Amino acid sequence: MEKRFMAIWFRHLMTDWLTLKQPELKEIPFVFATLDRNRIVITAANPVAEAQGVHCGMAAADAKAITTDLRILDHIPGKEAKLLRQLGLWCIRYTPIVMVDLPNGLILDISGCAHLWGGERGYLKEIVNKLRSSGYDARAAVADTIGTAWAVARFGKKTPLVEPGMQAQALLSLPPAALRLEPLILEKLQKLGFSIIRSFIQIPRTVLRRRFGEGFLLRLAQALGLEGEILVPLIPPVPYTERLPCLEPVRTKKAIEIAIQKLLETMCLRLQNEGKGIRKAILKCYRIDGKMVQAGISTNRGSHSVSHLVELFELQISKIEPALGIELFLLEAPKVEAIDLIQEKLWDEKPGLQDTALAELLDKLAGKVGANAIHRYLPAEHNWPERSIKQAASLMETPVTRWRTDRPRPVRLLRRPEAIEVMALLPDYPPKVFTYKGRRHIVEKADGPERIEREWWLDQGEHRDYYAVEDADGQRYWLFRSGHYDAAPQWYLHGYFA
């Protein structure tokens, strides 16, 4: 069987992903940026920003000069790899061999798969249309080699289907960048006037090697099919599933508890042998009337403790309605994580977030009051108060920076500052009286102002002058005035001190 490959290119991977989460950004020029050599550099721009002249590699200051309403967002390290992995796992429904091609593509080995969709044209159309309907700006091409498929997907202007053995003809009119060459080699080619592959493809290999090196010849040979190219496929996560069929329909609470116990014993033994623990588990109960009911649990850290997991499920049994009886139990663990068994043993006598007893307590509380009622926050590297904290993804996530202690910060920070009425002396004196939710507070003590400037690379607006104040009842508040003092300044309450 002849090999056939498909290359998929996501033209605006990061910005498409954010637009899916925040549709209101679709018509706004925005970019992702990161700090590089003491300057903020654009790493991704949405189509609206590109249409106004903003492009990747541009300094953020230059981009702001081009379009004043540009919104600059922090680049999320590693997000491209995570997005491509998820998209690649989705593509496994079309072929078992999918490779992530960082920073913005996928490579699929489609040998022997296309006929299931009526041929390569229908196959390509099916995948691209599904990706575009999901919100991703995707292009794809099919060829005998990975290199040619990659080149046509990004630079091709004719058909995306390259006939078998026709990769050389497909490459002739494309620019040298289509060969996945290093920037220095592309710069040399440009200086020599080689604007398309046709202009140098017939030059003797010895001359090309002397001018551009062995890597240049390797990329050219891979695209033409003269050299092989290793494809490292994605490995789908191993499904953790246990089944327990019943000889007779189960209806009692005790029988359901026994079923949960047996399923967890089998699954936890397997996880323990693999050094993993459950983070999320779902119990699916199939009734004899053809309906399915389910209950789920989640943990703050991986666990393969049967007794602990059984206790969590016991809190959910009331949600399971057996009706005429349950004939099949199915336990799935869609989310697991590795557990360091040696460390876990040491933590038994060590307090802190790593204490397994704390994690188990939080799991039980979450089962009673709901996981959304329990949050853990970490410091973030921002001066603007609303952005100075972030919600931790798990109990084990470690902070990348320290909490700020050089200036007073409230124990409770409001999600959004709330407007208040204030009486204050001019020009930068703290409030003497403020009214919040109809209640009048007389300020006895105050400290400030502390000026916090807005992060101009993220949004625009006035700075804030913050004051820590204490009223006659001994309650302490964090107030601020928005912008410079004028005839009618606007004041806000932003937090409470202990």
C-alpha positions as CSV (number, residue, x, y, z in Angstrom):
1,M,0.0,0.0,0.0
2,E,1.4,3.4,-1.0
3,K,1.7,5.9,1.8
4,R,-0.4,9.0,1.8
5,F,-0.2,11.9,4.3
6,M,-2.4,14.8,5.2
7,A,-1.1,18.0,6.7
8,I,-3.5,20.3,8.6
9,W,-2.6,23.9,9.2
10,F,-4.4,26.0,11.8
11,R,-3.8,29.6,10.6
12,H,-4.9,31.3,13.9
13,L,-4.8,28.5,16.4
14,M,-4.4,30.5,19.6
15,T,-6.8,33.4,18.6
16,D,-9.4,31.0,17.3
17,W,-9.2,29.1,20.7
18,L,-9.8,32.3,22.6
19,T,-12.6,33.4,20.3
20,L,-14.4,30.2,21.0
21,K,-14.3,31.0,24.7
22,Q,-15.1,34.7,24.3
23,P,-17.1,35.2,21.1
24,E,-17.3,39.0,21.8
25,L,-13.6,39.2,20.8
26,K,-14.3,38.1,17.2
27,E,-14.6,41.7,15.9
28,I,-11.9,43.2,18.1
29,P,-8.2,43.3,17.1
30,F,-6.3,41.4,19.7
31,V,-2.9,39.6,20.0
32,F,-1.0,37.3,22.3
33,A,2.4,38.6,23.4
34,T,5.4,37.5,25.5
35,L,8.5,39.1,26.9
36,D,11.6,38.5,24.7
37,R,14.9,40.2,25.3
38,N,13.4,43.0,27.4
39,R,10.7,43.8,24.9
40,I,7.1,42.6,24.5
41,V,6.8,40.7,21.2
42,I,3.6,39.5,19.4
43,T,3.3,35.7,19.2
44,A,-0.1,35.4,17.7
45,A,-2.6,37.9,16.1
46,N,-6.2,37.4,15.1
47,P,-7.4,38.1,11.6
48,V,-8.8,41.6,12.5
49,A,-5.4,42.6,13.9
50,E,-3.6,41.1,10.9
51,A,-5.9,43.1,8.5
52,Q,-4.6,46.3,10.2
53,G,-1.0,45.4,9.7
54,V,-0.1,43.6,12.9
55,H,1.9,40.4,12.6
56,C,3.8,37.8,14.6
57,G,7.3,38.9,15.7
58,M,6.3,42.6,15.9
59,A,7.0,44.6,19.0
60,A,3.9,45.3,21.0
61,A,4.7,49.0,21.1
62,D,4.8,49.1,17.3
63,A,1.5,47.2,17.1
64,K,-0.1,49.7,19.5
65,A,1.1,52.5,17.2
66,I,-0.6,50.9,14.2
67,T,-4.0,50.3,15.9
68,T,-4.9,52.2,19.1
69,D,-7.7,49.8,20.1
70,L,-5.5,46.7,20.0
71,R,-6.0,44.4,22.9
72,I,-2.8,42.6,24.1
73,L,-3.0,39.4,26.1
74,D,-0.4,37.3,27.9
75,H,1.0,34.4,25.9
76,I,0.1,31.1,27.6
77,P,3.3,28.9,27.5
78,G,2.6,25.4,26.3
79,K,-1.0,26.1,25.3
80,E,-0.4,25.4,21.6
81,A,0.9,21.9,22.4
82,K,-2.2,21.2,24.5
83,L,-4.6,22.5,21.9
84,L,-2.9,20.5,19.1
85,R,-2.9,17.3,21.3
86,Q,-6.7,17.6,21.9
87,L,-7.3,18.3,18.2
88,G,-5.0,15.4,17.3
89,L,-6.9,13.0,19.6
90,W,-10.1,14.1,17.9
91,C,-8.6,13.3,14.5
92,I,-8.0,9.7,15.6
93,R,-11.5,8.9,14.5
94,Y,-10.3,9.4,10.9
95,T,-7.0,7.6,11.1
96,P,-5.1,5.8,13.9
97,I,-1.8,7.6,13.2
98,V,-1.8,11.4,14.1
99,M,1.3,13.5,14.9
100,V,1.4,16.9,16.5
101,D,3.4,19.4,14.3
102,L,4.2,22.4,16.5
103,P,3.5,25.2,16.6
104,N,0.3,25.1,14.5
105,G,-0.3,21.9,12.6
106,L,-1.1,18.2,12.6
107,I,0.2,15.4,10.3
108,L,-2.0,12.4,9.6
109,D,-1.0,9.1,8.0
110,I,-4.2,8.4,6.0
111,S,-3.0,5.4,4.1
112,G,-6.0,3.1,3.5
113,C,-8.5,5.3,5.3
114,A,-9.8,7.7,2.6
115,H,-12.1,5.2,0.8
116,L,-14.3,5.1,3.9
117,W,-15.4,8.7,3.0
118,G,-15.7,8.2,-0.8
119,G,-12.1,9.1,-1.6
120,E,-9.4,11.6,-0.6
121,R,-11.5,14.6,-1.7
122,G,-14.5,13.7,0.4
123,Y,-12.1,12.7,3.3
124,L,-10.3,16.0,3.3
125,K,-13.6,17.9,2.9
126,E,-15.1,16.1,5.9
127,I,-12.2,16.9,8.2
128,V,-11.7,20.5,7.2
129,N,-15.4,21.3,7.4
130,K,-15.7,19.8,10.8
131,L,-12.8,21.8,12.1
132,R,-14.1,25.0,10.6
133,S,-17.6,24.4,12.0
134,S,-15.9,24.1,15.4
135,G,-14.4,27.6,15.0
136,Y,-10.9,26.8,13.7
137,D,-9.5,28.4,10.6
138,A,-7.9,25.2,9.1
139,R,-6.3,24.3,5.7
140,A,-5.3,20.8,4.7
141,A,-3.5,19.0,1.9
142,V,-2.8,15.4,0.9
143,A,0.4,14.1,-0.7
144,D,2.8,11.1,-0.9
145,T,5.2,12.8,1.6
146,I,4.8,14.8,4.8
147,G,7.0,17.6,3.4
148,T,4.8,18.1,0.3
149,A,1.6,17.9,2.2
150,W,3.0,20.5,4.7
151,A,4.0,22.8,1.9
152,V,0.8,22.7,-0.1
153,A,-1.4,23.2,3.1
154,R,0.4,26.4,3.9
155,F,1.5,27.8,0.5
156,G,-0.5,26.0,-2.2
157,K,-2.9,28.0,-4.3
158,K,-4.3,25.3,-6.5
159,T,-5.7,21.9,-5.5
160,P,-5.0,20.6,-2.0
161,L,-4.8,17.0,-3.5
162,V,-1.4,16.1,-4.9
163,E,-1.6,13.1,-7.1
164,P,0.7,10.1,-6.3
165,G,4.2,10.7,-7.6
166,M,3.5,14.4,-8.5
167,Q,5.1,16.0,-5.4
168,A,7.9,17.6,-7.4
169,Q,5.5,19.4,-9.7
170,A,3.4,20.6,-6.7
171,L,6.5,22.2,-5.2
172,L,8.0,24.0,-8.2
173,S,5.9,27.2,-7.8
174,L,6.1,27.4,-4.0
175,P,8.5,29.6,-2.0
176,P,11.6,28.1,-0.3
177,A,9.8,28.5,3.1
178,A,7.6,25.6,2.0
179,L,10.5,23.3,2.6
180,R,10.6,23.9,6.4
181,L,14.0,25.5,6.2
182,E,15.9,27.4,8.9
183,P,15.6,31.2,8.9
184,L,19.3,31.7,8.1
185,I,19.0,29.4,5.0
186,L,15.9,31.3,3.8
187,E,17.8,34.5,4.2
188,K,20.6,33.2,2.0
189,L,18.2,32.0,-0.6
190,Q,16.5,35.4,-0.7
191,K,19.8,37.2,-1.1
192,L,20.7,35.0,-4.0
193,G,17.3,35.6,-5.7
194,F,15.8,32.2,-5.3
195,S,12.2,33.2,-4.8
196,I,10.6,29.8,-5.8
197,I,11.7,26.2,-5.5
198,R,11.8,25.9,-9.4
199,S,14.8,28.3,-9.5
200,F,17.1,25.9,-7.6
201,I,15.7,22.4,-7.7
202,Q,17.8,21.5,-10.8
203,I,21.1,22.8,-9.3
204,P,23.5,19.9,-8.6
205,R,23.3,18.6,-5.1
206,T,27.1,19.2,-4.5
207,V,26.6,22.9,-5.1
208,L,23.5,23.1,-2.9
209,R,25.3,21.2,-0.1
210,R,28.3,23.6,-0.3
211,R,26.1,26.7,-0.2
212,F,23.3,25.7,2.2
213,G,24.4,22.6,4.1
214,E,23.2,19.1,4.6
215,G,20.0,20.1,6.4
216,F,18.8,21.9,3.3
217,L,19.3,18.8,1.1
218,L,17.5,16.6,3.7
219,R,14.4,18.8,3.7
220,L,14.3,18.9,-0.1
221,A,14.8,15.1,-0.3
222,Q,12.1,14.5,2.3
223,A,9.6,16.6,0.4
224,L,10.4,14.8,-2.9
225,G,10.1,11.4,-1.3
226,L,13.8,10.5,-1.7
227,E,14.4,10.3,2.1
228,G,12.1,8.9,4.8
229,E,10.7,10.9,7.6
230,I,9.8,9.5,11.0
231,L,6.2,10.2,12.2
232,V,5.8,10.0,16.0
233,P,2.0,9.3,16.6
234,L,-0.1,10.5,19.4
235,I,-0.9,7.8,21.9
236,P,-4.5,8.1,23.2
237,P,-5.0,8.0,26.9
238,V,-5.5,4.5,28.2
239,P,-9.2,4.1,29.2
240,Y,-9.7,3.0,32.8
241,T,-13.1,1.2,32.8
242,E,-14.5,-1.7,34.9
243,R,-17.8,-3.5,34.2
244,L,-20.0,-5.5,36.7
245,P,-23.0,-7.3,35.2
246,C,-25.7,-8.4,37.6
247,L,-27.2,-11.9,37.6
248,E,-30.5,-10.3,38.9
249,P,-31.6,-6.6,38.8
250,V,-30.3,-4.6,41.7
251,R,-32.6,-2.2,43.5
252,T,-31.3,-1.7,47.1
253,K,-28.8,0.8,48.4
254,K,-26.7,-2.0,50.0
255,A,-26.4,-3.8,46.7
256,I,-25.3,-0.6,45.0
257,E,-22.6,-0.1,47.7
258,I,-21.3,-3.6,47.2
259,A,-21.1,-3.1,43.4
260,I,-19.2,0.1,43.9
261,Q,-16.8,-1.6,46.4
262,K,-16.1,-4.4,43.9
263,L,-15.5,-2.1,41.0
264,L,-13.2,0.2,42.9
265,E,-11.2,-2.8,44.3
266,T,-10.5,-4.0,40.8
267,M,-9.7,-0.5,39.3
268,C,-7.6,0.7,42.2
269,L,-5.5,-2.5,42.1
270,R,-4.7,-1.7,38.5
271,L,-4.0,2.0,39.2
272,Q,-1.8,1.1,42.1
273,N,0.3,-1.2,40.0
274,E,0.7,1.6,37.4
275,G,1.5,4.2,40.1
276,K,-1.6,6.3,39.4
277,G,-4.6,7.5,41.2
278,I,-8.2,8.6,40.4
279,R,-8.9,12.3,40.0
280,K,-12.4,11.9,38.5
281,A,-14.6,8.8,38.4
282,I,-18.1,8.2,37.0
283,L,-20.4,5.3,37.9
284,K,-22.9,4.5,35.1
285,C,-25.9,2.3,36.0
286,Y,-27.9,0.7,33.2
287,R,-31.4,-0.2,34.2
288,I,-33.7,-2.9,32.8
289,D,-36.0,-0.2,31.4
290,G,-33.3,0.8,29.0
291,K,-32.3,4.1,30.8
292,M,-29.0,5.0,32.3
293,V,-28.4,6.9,35.6
294,Q,-25.0,8.0,36.8
295,A,-23.1,9.6,39.7
296,G,-19.6,11.1,39.7
297,I,-16.9,12.0,42.2
298,S,-13.7,14.0,41.9
299,T,-10.6,14.3,44.1
300,N,-8.1,17.1,44.8
301,R,-5.2,14.7,44.3
302,G,-4.8,11.3,42.8
303,S,-6.0,8.5,45.0
304,H,-6.3,4.7,44.8
305,S,-7.6,4.3,48.3
306,V,-10.7,2.1,48.0
307,S,-12.1,3.1,51.4
308,H,-11.7,6.9,50.6
309,L,-13.3,6.6,47.2
310,V,-16.2,4.4,48.5
311,E,-17.0,7.1,51.1
312,L,-17.1,9.7,48.3
313,F,-19.5,7.6,46.3
314,E,-21.7,6.9,49.3
315,L,-22.5,10.7,49.3
316,Q,-23.8,10.3,45.7
317,I,-25.8,7.1,46.0
318,S,-29.0,9.1,46.7
319,K,-28.8,10.4,43.2
320,I,-29.1,6.9,41.7
321,E,-32.7,5.9,41.1
322,P,-32.7,2.1,40.4
323,A,-36.4,2.0,39.4
324,L,-37.2,-1.6,38.4
325,G,-33.6,-2.6,38.8
326,I,-30.0,-2.1,37.6
327,E,-28.6,-4.9,35.4
328,L,-25.1,-3.4,34.6
329,F,-22.6,-1.2,36.5
330,L,-19.9,0.6,34.6
331,L,-17.1,2.5,36.4
332,E,-15.0,4.9,34.3
333,A,-12.0,7.0,35.4
334,P,-11.7,9.7,32.7
335,K,-9.0,11.6,34.7
336,V,-6.1,10.0,36.5
337,E,-2.7,11.2,37.6
338,A,0.6,9.8,38.6
339,I,1.3,9.3,42.3
340,D,4.7,9.2,43.9
341,L,4.3,6.3,46.4
342,I,7.5,7.0,48.3
343,Q,6.6,10.6,48.9
344,E,3.0,9.7,49.8
345,K,4.4,7.5,52.6
346,L,6.6,10.4,53.9
347,W,3.6,12.8,53.8
348,D,1.7,10.7,56.3
349,E,3.4,12.6,59.2
350,K,3.9,15.9,57.5
351,P,1.3,18.7,57.4
352,G,0.6,21.0,54.6
353,L,-1.1,20.8,51.2
354,Q,0.7,17.5,50.5
355,D,-1.0,15.8,53.4
356,T,-3.3,13.1,52.1
357,A,-5.7,13.7,55.0
358,L,-6.3,17.3,53.9
359,A,-7.0,16.2,50.3
360,E,-9.5,13.5,51.6
361,L,-11.2,16.1,53.8
362,L,-11.6,18.5,50.8
363,D,-13.0,15.6,48.7
364,K,-15.6,14.9,51.3
365,L,-16.6,18.6,51.7
366,A,-16.8,18.9,47.9
367,G,-19.1,15.9,47.9
368,K,-21.5,17.6,50.3
369,V,-21.4,21.3,49.3
370,G,-20.2,20.9,45.7
371,A,-16.7,21.2,44.1
372,N,-17.5,24.7,42.9
373,A,-17.8,26.0,46.5
374,I,-14.1,25.2,47.2
375,H,-11.3,27.2,45.6
376,R,-7.6,27.7,46.1
377,Y,-5.9,30.8,44.8
378,L,-2.3,31.5,43.9
379,P,-0.4,34.8,43.3
380,A,0.0,36.0,39.7
381,E,2.6,38.4,38.4
382,H,0.4,41.4,37.9
383,N,0.2,44.8,39.7
384,W,-3.4,45.3,38.7
385,P,-5.4,43.8,41.7
386,E,-8.0,41.9,39.7
387,R,-5.2,40.1,37.8
388,S,-2.8,39.6,40.8
389,I,-4.5,36.2,41.8
390,K,-5.5,33.2,39.8
391,Q,-7.4,30.0,40.7
392,A,-5.2,27.0,41.1
393,A,-5.9,24.1,38.8
394,S,-5.3,21.5,41.5
395,L,-4.2,21.1,45.1
396,M,-0.7,20.3,44.0
397,E,-0.1,23.3,41.7
398,T,2.8,25.4,42.9
399,P,3.0,29.2,42.6
400,V,5.4,30.8,40.1
401,T,5.7,33.9,42.2
402,R,5.3,35.0,45.9
403,W,2.4,36.8,47.5
404,R,3.1,40.5,47.8
405,T,3.8,41.6,51.3
406,D,5.5,45.0,50.9
407,R,2.1,46.8,50.8
408,P,-1.2,46.1,52.6
409,R,-3.6,43.9,50.7
410,P,-7.2,42.9,51.8
411,V,-8.0,39.5,52.9
412,R,-11.1,39.5,50.7
413,L,-10.9,41.1,47.3
414,L,-14.2,41.8,45.5
415,R,-14.6,40.3,42.1
416,R,-15.6,43.7,40.8
417,P,-15.0,47.1,42.6
418,E,-18.3,48.5,43.8
419,A,-19.1,52.3,43.6
420,I,-19.4,54.3,46.8
421,E,-20.1,57.9,47.7
422,V,-17.2,59.7,49.4
423,M,-16.5,63.0,51.1
424,A,-12.8,63.8,51.0
425,L,-10.5,66.9,51.2
426,L,-8.5,68.1,48.2
427,P,-6.4,67.0,46.4
428,D,-5.0,63.6,47.6
429,Y,-6.4,63.3,51.2
430,P,-8.1,60.0,52.2
431,P,-11.9,59.9,52.5
432,K,-13.4,61.4,55.7
433,V,-16.8,59.7,55.1
434,F,-18.0,57.1,52.6
435,T,-21.4,55.6,52.0
436,Y,-21.7,51.9,50.9
437,K,-25.0,50.2,50.2
438,G,-26.9,52.9,52.1
439,R,-24.7,52.8,55.2
440,R,-22.6,55.8,56.2
441,H,-19.0,55.1,57.5
442,I,-17.0,57.7,59.3
443,V,-13.3,57.1,58.7
444,E,-11.1,57.3,61.8
445,K,-7.8,56.1,60.4
446,A,-6.4,56.0,56.8
447,D,-3.2,55.1,55.0
448,G,-2.3,56.1,51.4
449,P,-2.5,56.9,48.6
450,E,-0.9,54.0,46.8
451,R,-1.0,54.6,43.1
452,I,-1.5,51.5,40.8
453,E,-1.1,52.1,37.1
454,R,-3.2,50.2,34.6
455,E,-1.3,47.6,32.5
456,W,-1.4,49.5,29.2
457,W,-0.4,46.4,27.1
458,L,-3.6,44.6,28.3
459,D,-6.2,47.4,28.3
460,Q,-6.7,51.2,28.6
461,G,-8.1,53.4,31.3
462,E,-7.4,55.5,34.3
463,H,-4.9,54.7,37.1
464,R,-6.1,54.1,40.7
465,D,-5.2,55.7,44.0
466,Y,-5.8,53.2,46.8
467,Y,-6.4,53.9,50.5
468,A,-6.6,51.5,53.5
469,V,-9.2,53.0,55.8
470,E,-10.7,52.1,59.2
471,D,-14.1,53.3,60.2
472,A,-15.5,54.2,63.7
473,D,-16.6,50.5,64.2
474,G,-13.1,49.2,63.7
475,Q,-13.8,47.7,60.2
476,R,-11.1,48.2,57.7
477,Y,-11.7,48.7,53.9
478,W,-9.7,49.1,50.7
479,L,-10.9,52.0,48.7
480,F,-9.7,53.7,45.6
481,R,-10.3,56.8,43.5
482,S,-10.3,56.2,39.7
483,G,-8.0,58.7,37.9
484,H,-6.9,62.1,38.9
485,Y,-8.9,64.2,41.3
486,D,-11.5,66.4,39.4
487,A,-14.8,68.1,40.2
488,A,-16.6,64.8,40.6
489,P,-14.2,61.9,41.2
490,Q,-15.5,58.4,41.2
491,W,-14.6,56.2,44.2
492,Y,-14.9,52.4,44.7
493,L,-14.7,49.8,47.4
494,H,-12.5,46.9,46.4
495,G,-11.8,44.8,49.4
496,Y,-12.0,44.1,53.1
497,F,-9.2,43.7,55.6
498,A,-9.4,41.2,58.5
